[in-house]
Each structure stands twice: as C-alpha cells, then as structure tokens.
C-alpha cells in the first residue's frame, strides 16, 4: 500500500461527494423539467454534457493535477451528445506514464467520480499509447476521433490531435466501420423490425447514423448532415430528412432513459404503451396506441437503413 498521502483527506472527500452529487441531481432535474415542458433534443443532450463538464473541471482543480496532464472527453461525450443515463468516456492524457504520486491522485479522483454517481469509462494514456491502441482497435480510434479537451495541457492535446490525424487512414477506417456494422446487423437478426428493437444498436437505430458521422469526420467531409450535402454526397432534402430521423430516435432514447432511470435502449413491450403516450399516439379502431407508435418507429428505422446504405455507397 502506498505511503504517499492521498490528494484529498477522507472528510474532505465526503464533503466533495455530497456537493457534487447534489449539483448533478439538481442539474439533471432541471434539464428533465425543461425537456418535458418543451421536448427538444439538443438542449438536453448538450445540457447534460455541459453539466458534467463543469463538475469534472472543478474536480480536476480539487485534485491539483499537474499542468502537464489533460482531461479529455471522448466518444459521445466528446461530441456533446450525452443522454440522460449514458456513461461518460474519459481520457486522462499524460506526457509520460504516471509516477506513484500522480497514480495515487488519479486513482482517488476516478474513485470520487464514480462515488458522485457518474458511470465512467476511462483510460490513462500517453500520446504514444493512444496511437498504439488506436492502431490495434478501430473502436479506440473512433472514440478518439471525437476527442474534446476539458481542461489541462492544451498544447499536448493539440499534438495528440495532429498525431491521430496523421495515423488515420480514411479508407481502412471506412472498411473497418462497414465490417463492424455488418457484424452488428448479424447480432440483431439483420432487421429493423424486431418486436423489441434496440433504438441505439438495431438496424435503423442511432448507431447507423453515428457510423455515417464517424466516416464523414475521418474523411474530412465534416460533422453535420449539411456538410455532406455541401460535398454532394446527399441532397439538401436528404440532409433535412436525416436530421428529422435522428431527432426521432434521440427522443425515443431520451424517454427510455427517463422512464427507466437507467441506460435502457431497448423498446421493450413494457415501455411501448408509455412511449406511445409520450409521442402523442392515439389508438384507432384497428390498433392500440403502442402499435401506432411502433409503426412510426419502423417507418423511421427503415428510412435510416435506406439512407445509411445510400451514404455508404456514395462514400
């Protein structure tokens, strides 16, 4: 056991946990209330990202991390698309492997982040280690593509970005993501019409749209649907349709998280009637409200798969 004194004493740590848990809870409640009053996806997804940003930056200061280190948001958190119960992907970027003192501080900081209720996926790496992992695993490369500096050493983060772009091969990345999608489709029986689809992972779900975004970013085509239209990969009408389809699936996922209080992405039978009410679906003589909702879901998922196919061919 290390004989180095911890960065923060137990009593102070307990006070920090209480303070940050309260801050996160009140912030989440305010975001939910605003969403229920006016259901818009961008304010709640970016709002939770900004809420977590502020908490993590303050924790970074509490632990007096060295100026040579940096805290980086990656994955969905990096692109500021944080659903109500999504996990938070973090990279602790260092100039060199941590010594005993820094390792102790990082361990305590990561433990405190868990204790305040944030479900995190984290890695502690140097730039060289990031490049090595990205070369071996397309999932790591994908997460790092969306990296966003939260606090710490900005010049080092800039070097990290330069190294990543130099290492990235857009053609290889495209092939790897297409293979990854084919494998995901196989796991979900190759159909968007599952009776209990996963709004994130099933064919026609959010992941199909994210794949397009990742490939576009890697190829230098931009990060928004309008960017693809400017590069003549889709029409302006298709760009508008893609944003509407994306919003529908985002609403489904947001409401599932709110209804269950956890990271639940499956549109289970138990949730379908409640979702139908949230979406304003009304029963007809022939169909229950839940069936009306699922018909809309399937229409959306089918359009997503069609546009995903078109864009992959265009790429």
PASE-865614 format. One record per residue: residue in three letters; y, x, z of N, C-alpha, C in turn. Coordinates in steps of 0.02 Angstrom, whole numbers, plus 50000, padded with zeros to 5 digits. Example, Ala and Ser with C-alpha at 12.3 -4.5 7.8 and 13.67 -1.06 7.14 Angstrom:
<tizas>
- res  n_yy  n_xx  n_zz  ca_yy  ca_xx  ca_zz  c_yy  c_xx  c_zz
- ALA  49716  50660  50390  49775  50615  50390  49835  50660  50390
- SER  49888  50642  50354  49947  50684  50357  50002  50645  50394
</tizas>
This chain:
<tizas>
- res  n_yy  n_xx  n_zz  ca_yy  ca_xx  ca_zz  c_yy  c_xx  c_zz
- UNK  49940  50043  50000  50000  50000  50000  50062  50044  50000
- UNK  50112  50027  49961  50172  50068  49955  50209  50072  50020
- UNK  50236  50134  50037  50277  50141  50096  50351  50135  50080
- UNK  50367  50117  50017  50436  50108  49998  50459  50039  50021
- UNK  50518  50036  50051  50543  49972  50075  50554  49925  50016
- UNK  50537  49860  50025  50547  49812  49970  50621  49804  49955
- UNK  50636  49782  49894  50705  49774  49873  50741  49723  49915
- UNK  50706  49671  49935  50736  49617  49975  50690  49602  50033
- UNK  50718  49597  50093  50678  49582  50153  50654  49510  50152
- UNK  50599  49495  50189  50568  49428  50187  50616  49371  50203
- UNK  50658  49378  50254  50704  49324  50271  50753  49310  50214
- UNK  50779  49364  50184  50825  49355  50129  50789  49325  50069
- UNK  50726  49344  50058  50688  49317  50002  50678  49242  50010
- UNK  50663  49220  50071  50653  49148  50084  50717  49109  50071
- UNK  50774  49138  50089  50837  49105  50077  50851  49099  50002
- UNK  50835  49152  49965  50844  49151  49892  50799  49098  49860
- UNK  50737  49095  49883  50689  49046  49854  50716  48975  49864
- UNK  50739  48960  49924  50766  48893  49938  50826  48878  49893
- UNK  50871  48926  49888  50932  48916  49849  50916  48904  49776
- UNK  50873  48946  49747  50860  48941  49675  50816  48880  49659
- UNK  50770  48862  49704  50730  48802  49692  50775  48740  49690
- UNK  50823  48737  49737  50870  48681  49739  50912  48679  49676
- UNK  50935  48737  49654  50976  48741  49594  50938  48719  49532
- UNK  50876  48740  49525  50835  48720  49468  50819  48646  49470
- UNK  50804  48620  49529  50787  48549  49535  50846  48505  49518
- UNK  50905  48520  49545  50964  48479  49532  50984  48485  49459
- UNK  50977  48545  49430  50994  48554  49359  50947  48514  49314
- UNK  50882  48515  49330  50833  48478  49290  50845  48403  49295
- UNK  50862  48379  49355  50875  48308  49365  50937  48286  49325
- UNK  50987  48328  49324  51048  48312  49286  51033  48310  49211
- UNK  50994  48358  49186  50975  48359  49115  50934  48297  49097
- UNK  50889  48278  49141  50848  48219  49126  50890  48156  49125
- UNK  50935  48150  49174  50978  48091  49177  51021  48086  49114
- UNK  51048  48142  49091  51089  48142  49031  51048  48124  48970
- UNK  50985  48147  48968  50942  48131  48911  50924  48057  48911
- UNK  50909  48029  48970  50892  47958  48973  50952  47915  48953
- UNK  51011  47937  48970  51071  47899  48952  51086  47904  48878
- UNK  51073  47962  48849  51085  47972  48777  51033  48022  48751
- UNK  50978  47997  48725  50922  48040  48705  50938  48085  48645
- UNK  50959  48146  48660  50972  48196  48609  50930  48258  48627
- UNK  50900  48289  48576  50854  48344  48591  50890  48409  48607
- UNK  50941  48427  48567  50973  48492  48577  51002  48502  48647
- UNK  51039  48453  48674  51068  48464  48741  51016  48477  48795
- UNK  50959  48443  48793  50911  48454  48847  50872  48519  48837
- UNK  50855  48536  48775  50817  48597  48763  50860  48659  48775
- UNK  50921  48658  48749  50967  48714  48762  50991  48714  48834
- UNK  51000  48653  48860  51024  48648  48929  50976  48679  48979
- UNK  50911  48667  48970  50863  48698  49016  50862  48774  49006
- UNK  50867  48796  48943  50871  48868  48931  50930  48900  48967
- UNK  50988  48868  48962  51047  48896  48994  51042  48893  49070
- UNK  51010  48840  49097  50999  48835  49169  50956  48894  49193
- UNK  50901  48906  49158  50857  48961  49178  50891  49029  49167
- UNK  50930  49035  49112  50968  49097  49101  51009  49115  49162
- UNK  51047  49067  49187  51092  49080  49243  51054  49102  49306
- UNK  50999  49068  49320  50959  49085  49379  50930  49155  49372
- UNK  50902  49172  49314  50870  49237  49306  50922  49294  49307
- UNK  50980  49281  49280  51032  49333  49282  51054  49347  49354
- UNK  51059  49295  49394  51077  49304  49464  51022  49340  49503
- UNK  50959  49323  49488  50903  49357  49522  50903  49431  49502
- UNK  50918  49445  49439  50922  49515  49417  50972  49554  49459
- UNK  51029  49522  49472  51080  49555  49514  51056  49562  49586
- UNK  51022  49511  49612  50997  49513  49681  50952  49573  49692
- UNK  50913  49591  49641  50864  49645  49649  50892  49713  49628
- UNK  50955  49715  49607  50987  49779  49591  50945  49822  49544
- UNK  50923  49792  49489  50883  49829  49441  50927  49882  49407
- UNK  50898  49939  49387  50939  49993  49359  50971  49974  49293
- UNK  51027  50005  49278  51064  49990  49216  51025  50010  49154
- UNK  50974  50051  49162  50933  50073  49105  50884  50019  49082
- UNK  50872  49968  49123  50823  49916  49107  50857  49855  49077
- UNK  50817  49810  49048  50844  49749  49018  50795  49692  49029
- UNK  50823  49632  49037  50783  49572  49042  50792  49532  48978
- UNK  50736  49516  48945  50738  49486  48878  50698  49422  48876
- UNK  50728  49369  48849  50693  49306  48836  50657  49311  48769
- UNK  50595  49291  48766  50557  49293  48704  50524  49225  48692
- UNK  50494  49216  48633  50460  49154  48616  50508  49096  48612
- UNK  50483  49037  48631  50525  48977  48629  50586  48982  48673
- UNK  50579  49016  48730  50636  49027  48774  50688  49071  48739
- UNK  50664  49120  48700  50710  49164  48663  50752  49126  48613
- UNK  50722  49075  48581  50761  49037  48531  50797  48977  48563
- UNK  50799  48976  48630  50834  48925  48669  50807  48855  48655
- UNK  50741  48851  48653  50707  48787  48644  50657  48778  48700
- UNK  50683  48760  48759  50643  48757  48819  50633  48685  48840
- UNK  50571  48660  48832  50555  48592  48850  50552  48585  48926
- UNK  50554  48523  48952  50561  48513  49025  50509  48549  49068
- UNK  50447  48556  49044  50396  48590  49084  50366  48650  49049
- UNK  50400  48675  48998  50375  48733  48962  50376  48795  49006
- UNK  50329  48842  48992  50332  48905  49028  50387  48949  48999
- UNK  50403  49001  49035  50459  49045  49017  50431  49113  49001
- UNK  50440  49136  48938  50414  49201  48917  50468  49254  48926
- UNK  50451  49306  48964  50500  49359  48980  50472  49427  48963
- UNK  50516  49471  48942  50501  49542  48931  50547  49583  48975
- UNK  50517  49624  49018  50556  49673  49057  50553  49738  49016
- UNK  50608  49753  48984  50611  49810  48937  50638  49871  48973
- UNK  50600  49926  48971  50616  49986  49008  50621  50046  48961
- UNK  50659  50096  48981  50665  50157  48941  50602  50200  48948
- UNK  50571  50196  49006  50510  50234  49019  50467  50195  49069
- UNK  50403  50210  49074  50361  50173  49122  50391  50176  49192
- UNK  50384  50122  49230  50418  50118  49296  50387  50166  49347
- UNK  50431  50197  49388  50406  50236  49444  50388  50188  49501
- UNK  50368  50216  49557  50343  50174  49611  50396  50127  49638
- UNK  50457  50151  49645  50511  50110  49672  50526  50051  49625
- UNK  50535  50067  49560  50550  50014  49512  50492  49966  49505
- UNK  50431  49992  49506  50373  49948  49503  50371  49899  49560
- UNK  50389  49923  49621  50391  49880  49680  50444  49825  49672
- UNK  50502  49844  49647  50555  49795  49638  50536  49742  49586
- UNK  50507  49764  49531  50486  49717  49479  50432  49669  49504
- UNK  50385  49695  49541  50332  49653  49569  50360  49600  49615
- UNK  50407  49619  49657  50437  49572  49704  50480  49520  49666
- UNK  50516  49544  49616  50558  49498  49577  50516  49447  49540
- UNK  50462  49470  49508  50418  49424  49471  50386  49373  49519
- UNK  50367  49397  49579  50339  49351  49629  50390  49298  49649
- UNK  50453  49318  49658  50504  49269  49677  50516  49218  49622
- UNK  50515  49241  49559  50524  49194  49503  50470  49141  49504
- UNK  50408  49161  49518  50354  49112  49525  50367  49066  49584
- UNK  50389  49094  49639  50398  49056  49701  50452  49002  49693
- UNK  50500  49012  49650  50553  48960  49642  50531  48906  49593
- UNK  50470  48912  49566  50443  48858  49525  50445  48868  49451
- UNK  50462  48929  49428  50462  48943  49356  50393  48971  49336
- UNK  50362  48938  49288  50297  48960  49262  50311  49011  49208
- UNK  50301  49075  49223  50321  49127  49175  50260  49163  49146
- UNK  50270  49185  49083  50226  49234  49053  50268  49296  49044
- UNK  50246  49352  49070  50290  49411  49070  50252  49474  49049
- UNK  50290  49522  49024  50264  49588  49010  50316  49639  49031
- UNK  50294  49698  49051  50338  49753  49069  50321  49810  49022
- UNK  50367  49826  48976  50351  49874  48923  50411  49916  48904
- UNK  50397  49975  48879  50449  50016  48845  50452  49993  48772
- UNK  50503  50019  48735  50508  50002  48664  50445  50024  48627
- UNK  50422  50084  48641  50362  50109  48606  50302  50064  48620
- UNK  50294  50043  48682  50238  50000  48700  50244  49932  48665
- UNK  50305  49906  48658  50315  49843  48621  50293  49851  48549
- UNK  50312  49906  48518  50294  49917  48448  50218  49923  48440
- UNK  50186  49957  48487  50113  49965  48483  50078  49897  48489
- UNK  50100  49856  48536  50070  49790  48546  50084  49744  48487
- UNK  50145  49747  48460  50163  49705  48403  50121  49723  48342
- UNK  50105  49787  48333  50065  49809  48276  49993  49784  48282
- UNK  49969  49774  48343  49900  49754  48354  49891  49678  48355
- UNK  49944  49641  48373  49936  49569  48386  49995  49531  48356
- UNK  49980  49488  48307  50034  49451  48274  50068  49402  48321
- UNK  50033  49380  48374  50064  49336  48423  50119  49372  48461
- UNK  50107  49435  48478  50159  49476  48511  50218  49486  48464
- UNK  50204  49503  48401  50257  49512  48352  50299  49448  48346
- UNK  50265  49390  48345  50300  49326  48338  50347  49315  48398
- UNK  50321  49326  48458  50363  49317  48518  50424  49363  48517
- UNK  50413  49425  48498  50467  49474  48499  50519  49460  48445
- UNK  50498  49428  48390  50546  49411  48337  50603  49368  48363
- UNK  50590  49328  48415  50639  49281  48441  50672  49308  48504
- UNK  50670  49374  48514  50697  49404  48575  50772  49393  48581
- UNK  50793  49380  48643  50864  49368  48658  50879  49403  48724
- UNK  50930  49446  48724  50948  49483  48784  50979  49437  48836
- UNK  50952  49439  48897  50981  49401  48952  51029  49444  48993
- UNK  51009  49504  49010  51052  49549  49047  51022  49619  49045
- UNK  51064  49668  49062  51040  49737  49064  51065  49778  49005
- UNK  51025  49826  48986  51045  49879  48939  51049  49853  48867
- UNK  51110  49837  48845  51120  49810  48777  51105  49860  48722
- UNK  51126  49924  48729  51110  49973  48676  51034  49982  48667
- UNK  50997  49982  48722  50924  49989  48717  50894  49928  48682
- UNK  50921  49868  48698  50897  49807  48665  50911  49811  48591
- UNK  50969  49838  48572  50985  49846  48501  50935  49893  48467
- UNK  50917  49947  48500  50867  49993  48472  50799  49959  48465
- UNK  50783  49918  48514  50720  49880  48511  50719  49836  48448
- UNK  50774  49800  48435  50778  49757  48376  50772  49796  48311
- UNK  50805  49853  48309  50803  49896  48249  50732  49920  48235
- UNK  50698  49942  48288  50629  49966  48281  50582  49910  48259
- UNK  50593  49850  48287  50550  49794  48270  50557  49775  48197
- UNK  50620  49771  48173  50631  49753  48103  50603  49806  48055
- UNK  50607  49870  48076  50580  49924  48034  50504  49919  48029
- UNK  50472  49897  48083  50399  49893  48084  50372  49831  48050
- UNK  50412  49778  48048  50389  49713  48023  50377  49716  47947
- UNK  50318  49695  47926  50303  49688  47855  50298  49613  47840
- UNK  50349  49584  47807  50350  49511  47797  50288  49484  47761
- UNK  50262  49521  47712  50203  49498  47677  50142  49493  47721
- UNK  50131  49545  47762  50074  49545  47808  50084  49492  47862
- UNK  50145  49484  47884  50159  49434  47935  50144  49364  47908
- UNK  50165  49350  47846  50151  49286  47814  50076  49272  47812
- UNK  50037  49321  47789  49965  49312  47784  49934  49299  47853
- UNK  49957  49335  47903  49930  49327  47971  49946  49258  47999
- UNK  50008  49234  47988  50027  49168  48014  49991  49112  47977
- UNK  49980  49122  47912  49943  49071  47874  49871  49067  47898
- UNK  49839  49125  47911  49771  49126  47937  49768  49094  48006
- UNK  49818  49110  48047  49822  49082  48114  49827  49005  48110
- UNK  49866  48979  48062  49871  48907  48054  49805  48876  48032
- UNK  49771  48909  47986  49706  48884  47963  49657  48879  48021
- UNK  49657  48929  48064  49612  48929  48123  49631  48873  48171
- UNK  49697  48862  48179  49720  48808  48223  49700  48740  48195
- UNK  49707  48732  48130  49686  48669  48099  49611  48656  48111
- UNK  49571  48708  48105  49499  48701  48116  49484  48677  48187
- UNK  49521  48705  48235  49511  48684  48305  49528  48610  48315
- UNK  49573  48585  48274  49595  48515  48281  49568  48471  48225
- UNK  49510  48490  48198  49472  48449  48151  49509  48436  48085
- UNK  49557  48480  48068  49590  48478  48002  49629  48413  47988
- UNK  49647  48376  48040  49679  48311  48027  49737  48298  48075
- UNK  49790  48268  48050  49845  48246  48095  49830  48177  48125
- UNK  49773  48147  48107  49760  48078  48127  49712  48072  48186
- UNK  49710  48122  48228  49670  48117  48290  49693  48058  48331
- UNK  49647  48025  48365  49665  47967  48406  49709  47988  48465
- UNK  49701  48050  48488  49743  48077  48542  49769  48146  48520
- UNK  49816  48146  48473  49839  48210  48445  49879  48251  48496
- UNK  49882  48316  48482  49924  48361  48520  49989  48371  48480
- UNK  50045  48348  48508  50107  48348  48470  50134  48418  48457
- UNK  50105  48468  48490  50126  48537  48477  50077  48572  48430
- UNK  50012  48567  48443  49963  48609  48408  49926  48574  48351
- UNK  49919  48508  48352  49881  48474  48300  49916  48480  48232
- UNK  49879  48475  48176  49911  48472  48111  49966  48420  48110
- UNK  50024  48439  48084  50081  48394  48083  50124  48396  48145
- UNK  50105  48439  48193  50143  48444  48255  50198  48497  48251
- UNK  50229  48510  48308  50285  48557  48310  50267  48627  48287
- UNK  50205  48647  48300  50185  48715  48280  50190  48725  48205
- UNK  50176  48673  48165  50182  48678  48093  50253  48694  48072
- UNK  50301  48665  48107  50371  48678  48092  50392  48747  48117
- UNK  50365  48767  48174  50382  48833  48201  50355  48889  48156
- UNK  50297  48879  48126  50268  48928  48081  50317  48943  48023
- UNK  50346  48889  47996  50395  48897  47943  50455  48937  47967
- UNK  50479  48921  48027  50536  48957  48055  50521  49031  48066
- UNK  50461  49047  48090  50444  49117  48102  50441  49157  48036
- UNK  50409  49127  47986  50403  49161  47922  50472  49170  47891
- UNK  50513  49119  47895  50581  49123  47869  50621  49178  47903
- UNK  50615  49182  47968  50651  49234  48006  50626  49303  47985
- UNK  50560  49311  47980  50531  49376  47962  50552  49398  47892
- UNK  50558  49349  47846  50575  49366  47777  50650  49372  47765
- UNK  50690  49358  47817  50763  49363  47809  50795  49303  47776
- UNK  50761  49245  47777  50787  49184  47746  50830  49143  47795
- UNK  50834  49164  47858  50874  49127  47906  50832  49092  47958
- UNK  50866  49055  48001  50833  49024  48059  50840  48948  48061
- UNK  50874  48918  48012  50885  48846  48011  50861  48817  47945
- UNK  50848  48751  47946  50824  48718  47885  50875  48725  47828
- UNK  50939  48723  47845  50991  48730  47793  50989  48799  47760
- UNK  50967  48849  47799  50961  48916  47770  50909  48917  47715
- UNK  50854  48880  47724  50802  48877  47673  50828  48841  47611
- UNK  50869  48790  47621  50898  48755  47563  50945  48801  47525
- UNK  50983  48842  47561  51028  48889  47527  50990  48941  47485
- UNK  50929  48957  47508  50887  49003  47470  50845  48967  47418
- UNK  50857  48901  47410  50824  48859  47360  50748  48856  47369
- UNK  50726  48862  47432  50655  48853  47447  50640  48779  47458
- UNK  50690  48740  47478  50685  48668  47485  50752  48639  47462
- UNK  50753  48573  47453  50816  48540  47435  50855  48523  47498
- UNK  50918  48505  47490  50958  48484  47548  50928  48421  47579
- UNK  50901  48377  47538  50870  48315  47564  50808  48332  47606
- UNK  50769  48381  47583  50709  48401  47621  50730  48435  47687
- UNK  50784  48473  47686  50809  48505  47747  50828  48452  47798
- UNK  50862  48399  47776  50881  48344  47820  50819  48309  47847
- UNK  50770  48297  47803  50709  48264  47825  50671  48306  47875
- UNK  50668  48371  47864  50633  48415  47911  50665  48413  47980
- UNK  50731  48411  47983  50764  48408  48048  50749  48342  48082
- UNK  50746  48287  48045  50730  48222  48075  50658  48221  48100
- UNK  50612  48249  48062  50542  48252  48083  50535  48295  48145
- UNK  50571  48351  48146  50569  48395  48204  50595  48359  48266
- UNK  50649  48323  48259  50677  48287  48316  50627  48236  48344
- UNK  50593  48200  48300  50544  48150  48323  50491  48184  48366
- UNK  50462  48239  48341  50410  48273  48379  50437  48303  48444
- UNK  50499  48326  48442  50529  48352  48503  50537  48297  48555
- UNK  50559  48238  48532  50564  48181  48579  50497  48164  48610
- UNK  50445  48165  48569  50378  48150  48595  50360  48199  48651
- UNK  50371  48264  48638  50352  48315  48687  50396  48311  48749
- UNK  50460  48301  48741  50505  48294  48799  50483  48236  48843
- UNK  50468  48180  48812  50449  48121  48852  50381  48129  48884
- UNK  50335  48162  48851  50271  48176  48883  50280  48219  48946
- UNK  50322  48270  48941  50335  48313  48999  50368  48274  49055
- UNK  50415  48231  49038  50448  48191  49090  50400  48141  49122
- UNK  50359  48110  49081  50312  48059  49107  50259  48089  49153
- UNK  50235  48148  49136  50179  48178  49173  50201  48229  49225
- UNK  50262  48255  49218  50285  48306  49265  50251  48372  49257
- UNK  50221  48383  49199  50187  48447  49185  50190  48461  49110
- UNK  50162  48519  49091  50162  48538  49021  50105  48503  48985
- UNK  50116  48439  48971  50066  48397  48938  50089  48382  48867
- UNK  50051  48405  48817  50070  48397  48747  50023  48349  48709
- UNK  49973  48323  48744  49926  48278  48712  49950  48205  48717
- UNK  49948  48170  48661  49968  48100  48660  49906  48059  48678
- UNK  49889  48060  48742  49829  48026  48765  49838  47950  48765
- UNK  49782  47914  48764  49785  47841  48765  49827  47816  48824
- UNK  49819  47851  48882  49855  47830  48943  49930  47834  48934
- UNK  49954  47874  48888  50026  47884  48879  50055  47844  48821
- UNK  50014  47819  48777  50039  47790  48714  50080  47727  48724
- UNK  50061  47685  48771  50100  47623  48783  50168  47640  48812
- UNK  50169  47688  48859  50233  47709  48889  50278  47742  48837
- UNK  50249  47783  48794  50289  47814  48740  50317  47761  48694
- UNK  50276  47711  48679  50300  47657  48635  50362  47624  48663
- UNK  50362  47611  48728  50421  47581  48759  50481  47627  48755
- UNK  50470  47691  48767  50525  47740  48764  50555  47744  48693
- UNK  50513  47734  48643  50536  47738  48573  50559  47671  48547
- UNK  50559  47620  48590  50583  47554  48570  50536  47517  48523
- UNK  50472  47534  48523  50424  47500  48480  50406  47432  48510
- UNK  50401  47382  48468  50388  47313  48489  50322  47289  48458
- UNK  50283  47254  48499  50219  47228  48475  50230  47175  48421
- UNK  50183  47172  48374  50184  47120  48323  50123  47075  48333
- UNK  50116  47026  48291  50058  46982  48296  49993  47021  48285
- UNK  49997  47073  48243  49937  47109  48224  49926  47173  48265
- UNK  49980  47201  48295  49973  47266  48326  50009  47269  48394
- UNK  49977  47304  48440  50010  47318  48505  50067  47368  48493
- UNK  50113  47372  48541  50169  47418  48535  50144  47490  48528
- UNK  50091  47507  48564  50064  47575  48560  50038  47590  48490
- UNK  50010  47541  48456  49986  47551  48387  50044  47559  48339
- UNK  50098  47522  48350  50158  47530  48309  50185  47600  48317
- UNK  50187  47625  48379  50212  47693  48392  50168  47744  48357
- UNK  50101  47737  48364  50056  47787  48335  50060  47787  48259
- UNK  50072  47729  48229  50081  47728  48156  50141  47770  48136
- UNK  50196  47764  48175  50255  47805  48162  50239  47879  48173
- UNK  50201  47894  48225  50182  47963  48239  50142  47991  48180
- UNK  50093  47953  48155  50051  47978  48100  50091  47987  48035
- UNK  50138  47942  48023  50180  47950  47963  50221  48015  47968
- UNK  50247  48028  48027  50286  48089  48037  50242  48151  48029
- UNK  50184  48150  48061  50139  48208  48057  50117  48221  47985
- UNK  50104  48168  47947  50084  48177  47877  50140  48210  47837
- UNK  50202  48188  47847  50258  48219  47812  50267  48292  47831
- UNK  50256  48307  47895  50262  48377  47918  50210  48420  47882
- UNK  50148  48397  47879  50097  48437  47846  50112  48446  47772
- UNK  50139  48395  47740  50156  48400  47669  50211  48451  47658
- UNK  50263  48448  47699  50319  48495  47690  50299  48566  47710
- UNK  50256  48571  47760  50229  48637  47779  50192  48668  47720
- UNK  50151  48629  47686  50113  48653  47629  50160  48674  47573
- UNK  50210  48633  47558  50257  48649  47505  50294  48715  47520
- UNK  50316  48722  47582  50354  48782  47600  50311  48845  47599
- UNK  50249  48840  47621  50205  48898  47619  50193  48919  47546
- UNK  50186  48871  47502  50179  48887  47431  50243  48919  47404
- UNK  50300  48893  47423  50364  48920  47400  50374  48992  47426
- UNK  50357  49003  47489  50362  49071  47517  50319  49118  47476
</tizas>
